[in-house]
Amino acid sequence: MRDQDSLGAELLPVARLARTRSADPGDETERNYRYQHQYGVVLLVAVRRGQLPYVSIYCEHHEDFLGERIDGRFDGWQIKTSKPEGGAWKLTSPALVKSVGRFIELLEAYPDRT
């Protein structure tokens, strides 16, 4: 089913389901992982276009994504999502504070590789 705007231009299809009817907590988990996976694709495209100097990208190894650079060093990527109704992240958000702590631990553990 497609709609048209006031000028007669065709709009995108109307979603048949406004939201999931499932009470399965896995739905929210999948939404969060879907965003992480999509961001991984963004990183891969950036590598392919020559915008990131990676020779490898590892998933779920120390960080959500770990980019191995041409110079043998690594960039860690933490991909965080939150419930849209929760609003923007704050510097005091527990998940953000934990992620920063993990970066510090990795910098201390691998000072010559980051």
Backbone as CSV, one residue per row, in Angstrom:
resi,resn,N_x,N_y,N_z,CA_x,CA_y,CA_z,C_x,C_y,C_z
1,MET,0.847,-1.163,0.000,0.000,0.000,0.000,0.899,1.235,0.000
2,ARG,0.602,2.191,-0.884,1.390,3.415,-0.976,0.460,4.612,-0.882
3,ASP,0.978,5.675,-0.301,0.239,6.922,-0.183,0.877,7.962,-1.082
4,GLN,0.151,9.058,-1.299,0.684,10.185,-2.047,0.575,11.428,-1.195
5,ASP,1.542,12.355,-1.388,1.469,13.603,-0.652,0.490,14.542,-1.353
6,SER,0.355,15.760,-0.864,-0.641,16.698,-1.388,-0.385,17.090,-2.833
7,LEU,0.835,16.894,-3.321,1.159,17.223,-4.710,1.071,16.004,-5.621
8,GLY,0.682,14.877,-5.071,0.520,13.666,-5.867,1.764,12.812,-5.961
9,ALA,2.856,13.208,-5.283,4.079,12.414,-5.316,3.907,11.179,-4.442
10,GLU,4.440,10.071,-4.916,4.306,8.826,-4.182,5.206,8.813,-2.953
11,LEU,4.669,8.410,-1.818,5.418,8.319,-0.572,5.898,6.889,-0.367
12,LEU,6.713,6.705,0.630,7.179,5.369,0.985,6.004,4.512,1.427
13,PRO,6.135,3.196,1.322,5.047,2.316,1.752,4.697,2.539,3.221
14,VAL,3.439,2.405,3.542,2.979,2.522,4.920,3.270,1.198,5.627
15,ALA,3.877,1.270,6.798,4.184,0.060,7.554,2.893,-0.641,7.943
16,ARG,2.866,-1.950,7.764,1.657,-2.694,8.123,1.562,-2.913,9.625
17,LEU,2.692,-2.924,10.279,2.715,-3.075,11.735,3.399,-1.867,12.329
18,ALA,2.712,-1.147,13.181,3.304,0.045,13.790,4.381,-0.339,14.793
19,ARG,4.197,-1.451,15.466,5.191,-1.917,16.427,4.995,-3.400,16.634
20,THR,5.988,-4.017,17.220,5.879,-5.450,17.464,4.873,-5.715,18.572
21,ARG,4.198,-6.817,18.476,3.235,-7.198,19.515,3.869,-8.159,20.521
22,SER,5.093,-8.493,20.296,5.764,-9.453,21.145,6.199,-8.810,22.457
23,ALA,6.083,-9.584,23.522,6.591,-9.146,24.820,7.956,-9.784,25.088
24,ASP,8.522,-10.393,24.078,9.804,-11.076,24.192,10.924,-10.049,24.414
25,PRO,11.683,-10.149,25.516,12.770,-9.186,25.747,13.860,-9.278,24.689
26,GLY,13.875,-10.361,23.929,14.852,-10.497,22.858,14.655,-9.482,21.750
27,ASP,13.424,-8.948,21.620,13.167,-7.946,20.588,14.020,-6.707,20.806
28,GLU,14.097,-6.229,22.034,14.901,-5.055,22.347,16.385,-5.355,22.157
29,THR,16.795,-6.534,22.573,18.190,-6.933,22.400,18.550,-6.955,20.922
30,GLU,17.679,-7.521,20.107,17.928,-7.566,18.663,18.007,-6.173,18.071
31,ARG,17.169,-5.255,18.518,17.209,-3.880,18.029,18.585,-3.271,18.312
32,ASN,19.080,-3.496,19.515,20.387,-2.944,19.883,21.516,-3.567,19.064
33,TYR,21.477,-4.890,18.886,22.512,-5.540,18.092,22.401,-5.147,16.624
34,ARG,21.197,-4.946,16.134,21.011,-4.533,14.752,21.749,-3.217,14.505
35,TYR,21.631,-2.281,15.426,22.336,-1.002,15.291,23.850,-1.233,15.279
36,GLN,24.321,-2.088,16.166,25.751,-2.381,16.223,26.209,-3.004,14.910
37,HIS,25.456,-3.943,14.378,25.829,-4.588,13.120,25.835,-3.574,11.976
38,GLN,24.853,-2.693,11.963,24.804,-1.675,10.915,25.996,-0.734,11.010
39,TYR,26.410,-0.413,12.219,27.579,0.444,12.368,28.836,-0.271,11.879
40,GLY,28.896,-1.577,12.066,30.009,-2.354,11.522,30.086,-2.238,10.015
41,VAL,28.939,-2.227,9.362,28.904,-2.049,7.908,29.435,-0.659,7.544
42,VAL,29.076,0.350,8.331,29.588,1.706,8.091,31.118,1.701,8.163
43,LEU,31.668,1.012,9.144,33.134,0.935,9.259,33.746,0.233,8.041
44,LEU,33.131,-0.863,7.611,33.650,-1.594,6.454,33.615,-0.735,5.186
45,VAL,32.538,-0.007,4.999,32.432,0.874,3.830,33.505,1.957,3.889
46,ALA,33.737,2.507,5.085,34.774,3.537,5.234,36.154,2.969,4.895
47,VAL,36.409,1.730,5.273,37.682,1.089,4.932,37.783,0.928,3.422
48,ARG,36.722,0.435,2.824,36.716,0.199,1.369,36.934,1.496,0.586
49,ARG,36.403,2.596,1.110,36.534,3.895,0.441,37.860,4.587,0.764
50,GLY,38.686,3.962,1.614,39.970,4.544,1.963,39.885,5.613,3.039
51,GLN,38.781,5.669,3.752,38.600,6.685,4.788,39.099,6.224,6.151
52,LEU,39.289,4.942,6.324,39.870,4.388,7.554,41.023,3.476,7.149
53,PRO,42.155,3.560,7.854,43.362,2.826,7.459,43.450,1.418,8.058
54,TYR,42.372,0.639,7.993,42.374,-0.676,8.637,42.715,-1.792,7.663
55,VAL,43.478,-2.755,8.179,43.746,-3.975,7.417,42.826,-5.094,7.889
56,SER,42.282,-4.951,9.083,41.337,-5.927,9.636,40.384,-5.227,10.594
57,ILE,39.189,-5.778,10.692,38.233,-5.337,11.706,37.744,-6.589,12.421
58,TYR,37.884,-6.590,13.736,37.455,-7.725,14.556,36.191,-7.345,15.322
59,CYS,35.277,-8.279,15.415,34.027,-8.049,16.140,34.082,-8.741,17.497
60,GLU,33.630,-8.038,18.515,33.537,-8.577,19.876,34.875,-9.139,20.362
61,HIS,35.933,-8.387,20.129,37.263,-8.762,20.620,37.817,-7.550,21.354
62,HIS,37.778,-7.562,22.656,38.101,-6.449,23.551,37.023,-5.371,23.497
63,GLU,36.574,-5.004,22.321,35.536,-3.984,22.133,34.501,-4.514,21.147
64,ASP,33.467,-3.709,20.918,32.467,-4.128,19.938,33.134,-4.343,18.582
65,PHE,33.981,-3.397,18.193,34.789,-3.526,16.987,36.207,-3.091,17.322
66,LEU,37.161,-3.801,16.753,38.562,-3.469,16.935,39.170,-3.346,15.545
67,GLY,39.588,-2.142,15.187,40.171,-1.908,13.872,41.681,-1.973,13.944
68,GLU,42.268,-2.895,13.187,43.728,-3.006,13.124,44.224,-2.100,12.005
69,ARG,45.030,-1.124,12.384,45.514,-0.138,11.429,46.731,-0.651,10.659
70,ILE,47.033,0.018,9.588,48.182,-0.324,8.753,49.475,-0.270,9.557
71,ASP,49.554,0.650,10.530,50.775,0.806,11.342,50.870,-0.217,12.471
72,GLY,49.950,-1.189,12.515,49.994,-2.243,13.528,49.330,-1.875,14.839
73,ARG,48.831,-0.672,14.938,48.126,-0.242,16.140,46.635,-0.513,15.968
74,PHE,45.859,-0.311,17.029,44.440,-0.656,17.012,43.568,0.512,17.473
75,ASP,42.393,0.593,16.915,41.353,1.508,17.370,40.200,0.682,17.900
76,GLY,39.754,0.990,19.108,38.609,0.299,19.683,37.336,1.101,19.471
77,TRP,36.271,0.415,19.116,34.971,1.044,18.892,33.948,0.424,19.824
78,GLN,33.326,1.241,20.639,32.200,0.828,21.481,30.944,1.410,20.851
79,ILE,30.015,0.574,20.494,28.770,1.024,19.881,27.680,0.884,20.941
80,LYS,27.142,2.006,21.364,26.146,2.009,22.431,24.807,2.499,21.906
81,THR,23.775,1.865,22.363,22.416,2.295,22.057,21.671,2.487,23.366
82,SER,20.605,3.213,23.285,19.738,3.358,24.448,18.307,3.397,23.943
83,LYS,17.383,3.252,24.836,15.985,3.356,24.450,15.732,4.771,23.941
84,PRO,15.095,4.915,22.797,14.847,6.259,22.263,14.133,7.174,23.252
85,GLU,13.232,6.603,24.016,12.495,7.424,24.973,13.361,7.879,26.142
86,GLY,14.582,7.300,26.258,15.507,7.683,27.329,16.265,8.965,27.038
87,GLY,16.189,9.446,25.802,16.871,10.672,25.448,18.361,10.472,25.205
88,ALA,19.056,11.581,25.095,20.490,11.558,24.788,21.299,11.030,25.967
89,TRP,22.486,10.512,25.636,23.405,10.054,26.671,23.868,11.249,27.501
90,LYS,24.175,10.976,28.754,24.782,11.965,29.647,26.162,11.449,30.025
91,LEU,27.055,12.354,30.379,28.406,11.930,30.773,28.387,11.024,31.992
92,THR,27.311,11.059,32.759,27.203,10.231,33.954,26.411,8.945,33.714
93,SER,25.980,8.691,32.473,25.247,7.458,32.177,26.128,6.259,32.514
94,PRO,25.629,5.306,33.305,26.466,4.171,33.730,27.125,3.422,32.578
95,ALA,26.409,3.181,31.494,27.003,2.443,30.368,28.148,3.229,29.741
96,LEU,28.020,4.535,29.660,29.084,5.367,29.101,30.298,5.398,30.024
97,VAL,30.056,5.543,31.312,31.150,5.541,32.293,31.898,4.208,32.236
98,LYS,31.153,3.110,32.129,31.770,1.783,32.049,32.622,1.653,30.779
99,SER,32.119,2.167,29.657,32.870,2.092,28.400,34.171,2.880,28.480
100,VAL,34.122,4.060,29.050,35.334,4.859,29.199,36.329,4.113,30.085
101,GLY,35.837,3.487,31.143,36.703,2.693,32.014,37.367,1.550,31.270
102,ARG,36.616,0.907,30.366,37.187,-0.191,29.570,38.283,0.329,28.645
103,PHE,38.064,1.488,28.046,39.099,2.070,27.180,40.368,2.346,27.986
104,ILE,40.210,2.871,29.182,41.370,3.151,30.031,42.114,1.862,30.363
105,GLU,41.367,0.809,30.698,41.999,-0.480,30.996,42.784,-0.999,29.794
106,LEU,42.216,-0.862,28.596,42.914,-1.328,27.395,44.154,-0.491,27.103
107,LEU,44.049,0.811,27.310,45.228,1.670,27.114,46.353,1.276,28.064
108,GLU,45.996,0.932,29.301,47.003,0.522,30.280,47.568,-0.855,29.955
109,ALA,46.716,-1.758,29.476,47.148,-3.129,29.173,47.986,-3.206,27.888
110,TYR,47.706,-2.344,26.923,48.382,-2.370,25.619,48.874,-0.973,25.239
111,PRO,49.777,-0.390,26.010,50.189,1.003,25.754,50.875,1.208,24.409
112,ASP,51.493,0.186,23.881,52.214,0.332,22.612,51.375,-0.048,21.397
113,ARG,50.098,-0.398,21.602,49.258,-0.864,20.477,48.033,0.013,20.233
114,THR,47.854,1.067,21.041,46.663,1.912,20.870,47.050,3.327,20.549
